[in-house]
């Protein structure tokens, strides 16, 4: 995780010295994002010998050959992806409820997203890689699945019933496959994965750092690089303001009277649009407030 960087935001146009509001760095910067909408792309396992960590994930745009870092890429799921859960598939939700799917069969109106371990040097690794689901942050549940030759459902990842060791994919070394990616709500979702593999001829399991993929189910709001606090006001007993940050993200609040000693002042969680109203008790208008991204 990137270190926190505090950035002062001056307040103006107030008849009294209300506060200096500080915000800390977030995960994404909207202006630097690449948004994939209808391309043929892959979430690709990469092996970087000599690097620490050695294993990682990138997003490969197959249409133009570009390799993209997941932290600066939005995998967009358009309105055409919306379907209703049919009877008999309640694992995804109640019948008739909405689900947005990037299908394993190509639809020209949608992003065609696969999983790849191609390009890995032969002989270095034993067996398959393991891509495990660590967490999902966002307004909806997340699924990855396939249908077998007999139309049987093979669930790979399912955040709706909790996240555990059964939530993983195992791409074949040098292979490439397509799966169904599904979400139960619109908005921005962070899906955190970790890759592991065993080196040939050893018992050593090599693991990557957690890697976040960002899926935007239309409509969604791109987060700012930093949580921004604005519209400050004081009503005689509390300091109020508006926080804008990543959608459905929890931020820790801290207040200070001197910029030296900071006191925890609760948490606030943004809505699907990335906004939250903040209210912190303050007996005086001489107060400082900052927001920090929680782990």
N, C-alpha and C positions, 0 to 999 in steps of 0.2 A: 504494500500500500504506500502511496506517495505520502511524504511527510506533510503535516498540516502547515499551511501558510496563512498567517493572519494578515488581513488587509483592511485598513481603516476606511470608513466611508463617512465623509463629512456630512453633517446635517446643516441645512441652510433654511432661511426664511422662517425662523422661529423667534418669537420675542424674548425667549429666555434660553439659557444654555442647557438644553434638554439632555443630550447624551452624545457620545460618540459610539456608533454601532460598528462592531467588528464581525466579519464572517470568515469562515475557513474554507479551504479548497475542497471541492467536490470531486466526483469521479470523471465527469465528462465535460467537454466544452462544446457547446452547440456549433460554433463556427468552424470547428475542426473535424466535424463528423462526415463520414461517407455513408450515404444511405443507399442500400441495395433494395430494389423494388421488384424487378422482373428478371433479373439475371439468373444464369446458372452458376451457383456458387457452392463452395464446400467449406465446412468446418474441418480443418485439416490438422492432424497431429504432425508436429515437426520435431526432429532430432537434431540437436545442436551440440555435437561432441566438443568438449572443452569448455562449454558454458555451464553456469550454475544459476538456475536449474537447467539440466540438459534437455528435458522434454518440455514442450509447450503446445499451444494452439494458435493458429492463425485462421483468417478467413481468406479463402482463395476465390477470386472472381474469375470464373472460367471463360467468361465472354471476352475479357481483354487481357487475361494473364496476370493481373495485378494481385499481389499479396498484401493483405490489409491486417493491421493489428486489431484485435477484437475491441480494445478499449476505445477505438476511434471509429467504430463501425456500427451502424444501426441495421439490423435485419428486419425489414419492414414486412408486415402482414396486412395486406390491403383489404378493403371492404368485400371484395369478391371471395374472400376466404371464409366468410361467415356461413355456418350451417346450423341446423338444429339437431340436438342429440336424439337419435331414434330409440324407440323402445327396445330393450334388450341390451343396451350399452350404457347402463346406469353408472358404470365405472367412471364415465366422463361427466356425469351430472344428471339431474332429473330429465326425463324425456321432454322434449320441446325447448329446453334451455339452449342458449347460444354457445357455440364453440367456433373458434377461428382456427383453420387448419392450413398449413403449408403441406400439400400432399406429396407422397412418395412418387406419384406419377406426374409428369410435367403438365402444368396448366399455364399457358402463355400469359395469363392475366396476373400471375403471382410469381413470387420468388421461388426458384427451384433449388432447394437447399439439401445438400448431401453431407455425408460424413466420410472422411478420407484419411487413410494412412499411407497414401502413395508417396513415392519419393524417398522412402526410408531405405537407407543402405542395407542390402541383404547381408545376413549373417551376424548382425550386431545384437539382435534381440531374439528372445526365445518365446514363441507363441504369439498371442495377441496382446495388444494394449488394452488397458482398462480405462474407460472414461466414466468417472463416477460423478453423480449429482451431489453437490454440497448444499446448495440453498437456492431458493427462488424468492426474489424481492419484487413485488408488483401487485397489482390489484386482482389478478386471477391465478388459477392453478395452471400447471405446466405438465404436458405429456409428450412422450416420444413413443411411437409404436410402429409395428408393421403388421401386415396380414400374410400368413403363410400360404402355401399352394392350395390349401383347402379352405381359404378364407377365414382361418382361425386367427384371433387377435393375439399378437405377441407384444405385451407391454414391456417397454424398456425402462421408461422413467415415468413416475406418477407422483406429483407433489400433493395431490388431493388427499391421499391416504397417509401422508407423512413421508419423510425422506429417510431412507435407510440403505443398507448394503445391497438391496435388490434393485436399486435405481442406478443402473449403469448400462453402458454400451461397450461392445468389445470389437472394434474394427480390426479386420484382418490386415496383417502387415502387407503393405504394398497394394491394399485393396481400396475399394470405393463402393459405397452403397447409398441408397436413398431411403429415408424414413419419413414418417408423418410427424410433424411438429404441431402441437395444439395448445391453445390457451383459451381460458373460459371468460376473459374480460378484455375490453379495450384498455389502452394505456401502455406505458413503458414498463418492461419487465427486465430485470437483471437475473440471468441464469448462470450460476457459478459452478464450474466444473473443475475436476482435477484428473490428470492423466498419470498413469503408472505403467511400468513395464519391467520385465526381468531381463537383465543382460545375459547373453548366450554364455553358457558354461559356468554361471555363478548362481548364487542364491540371493544376490542383491536385487532388491526392488527399488527402482528409481522412480521418484515422484516429482511431478511439476508443482509449482506454486499454484494456488487457486487462480483460475482464469474466468473472467466474467464475459459472457455474451450478452448483448443488448438487443432485445426484440421489441419493436414498436408495433403494437396492434392498433391500427387506425380507428379513431383518432387518438393521438398521443402527443405529449408535450416533451420537447427536448429540454434536458436540464441545463441550467447555467453551470459554468465551471465552478463557481463558488456560490454557496447559499447567500442570498442577498437579503438584508433587512432594510425595509423602507417604511415610509409613512409613519414616523414616530409620533406619539402623543402621550401626554401625562394627564390623568384626571384627578390628581391629588393623592391617589393611593397606589396606583399601578402604572407601569410603563407599558404601552401597547405599540405594536408595529406589525408589519406584514412581512412574512418570510417567503421568498421564492427560491426553490431548489429543485432537486430531482423529484419526480413523481413518486408518491407513496414511500417516501424516505423519512426516517426518524432522525431528528437532530437534537443534540444536547444543548441546553441553554446555560450560560454562565453570566453572572453579573459582578460588577466591581465598582468601588467608589474611587479607586486610585490607579487603575490599570496595572496594579502589582499583585493584589490578592483577589483571586476569583472564587466565587461561590456558586456551586451548582444551583440552578434555578429551574429544574424540571426538564422535560422533553416536549417536543412537538412533532407531529407527523403530518406531512403534506398530503393533499388530496391527489386525485388522478391527474390534475392539471399542474401540480407542482407548487401549490400555494398553501399557506397555513397562517392563521391569525395567532399572534403571540401576545401574551399578557403576563407580566412579571411584577409581583408586588414591589413597590418602591415608595418609601415615604418622602422622597425628595426627587426633584427633577434633575439633580446632578447625579447622573448614573451612567454607567457603561454596560453595554450588553454585547455578547457575541454568541454565535452559533457554531457548533462543531458537529462534523459528521460522526455518527456513532459507529462502532465496529459492526 
